Amino acid sequence: MFDLSSVDLLDAFTRELELCKLKEDEHVVVLSEPGSRGDYVAAAFGAAKSLGAHVIAATVPGGNASPSDSTRTGSGPGLTSVLNDSTAQDLLKSADLVVDLTQEGFIHAPLQQEILKAGTRIIFVCDAPDVLIRNLPQEGDKERVLQAAGLLKRSEIMRVTSDAGTDLTVQLKGAHPEFQVGFADDPGRWDHWPSTMVLCWPEFSDGQLVLAEGDILLPFKEYVRDPVTLHIADGHIEKISGGAEAKLLESFFEDADDQWARSLSHMGWGLMKSADWFATALYGKGELMGMDARAFAGNFLWSTGPHPVLGRESYAHVDIAMRGCTVSVDGTDTVVGGRLVED
Ligand SMILES: [Fe+2]
């Protein structure tokens, strides 16, 4: 009996660390918890070593601060063992590159910002092997996302419409446009492999979002079957109507008992052309974070709950990936009918 899965992943992890501009003699920490994939730890360790870096594999106790069960949800609350351990934090701050192989990551944990401020770059990896390999980033992706983020930065209004009835107007002033490109190459940069998307953190949006059949609800990793209409006023969900999924969302927000559960969080569109909309249907829920859905080229991705720009800490994070939308930024169409428009 032998296990070659980590060796099989070595090429992909090596390419990924090259994209993260890992240099000889830099210091890499491969962070994991007991539930992390052992083959990823081995592949990241081997890739860092083969590129001439100093590497430490650090495994810390599992468990996070989120009140709900988490199985690769994307809520990124951070492991309690790291949030409460200054030695672990110091290790991460002292690294040039952290390969975060924990199941939920630290995306929405304020600690992550502290680590990044120390100049550490972090690459978070959590999806299934095929998903990582199919969506290995290309160097040129950075230019594409920078261009899209630049458009958001110099614009005032984003308008999202769809044949299904979506019509949302979003104020971009102070919305802090960002991007994800699938590799963390600059000091203090966090990124997620795989991902290619732009997003922003608006405070105010008004109108309605209509989820159509086949749109994807995360973290539930379920496709919408009955259209859902969400009325949005001043960046908050005022009313939800529709069938089964409308009731599911309403229950989720109610159960969360969280003052920000119905408030909109990040929103933007995907640019990942290799993404597969059907990955959500083809894998077990514990195998995926769901980046195929989140970063799918030409989707519109919006979310609820945490909002670091407005200082809203919340565990009630829903990401919803929609197809068939037209996204227009100060009159420039970036997505038309669910298809990405690029120069
Ligand atoms: Fe999210």
Residues whose N, C-alpha, C, O or C-beta is under 5 A from the ligand:
A	BS01	LIG	G74 S303 D319
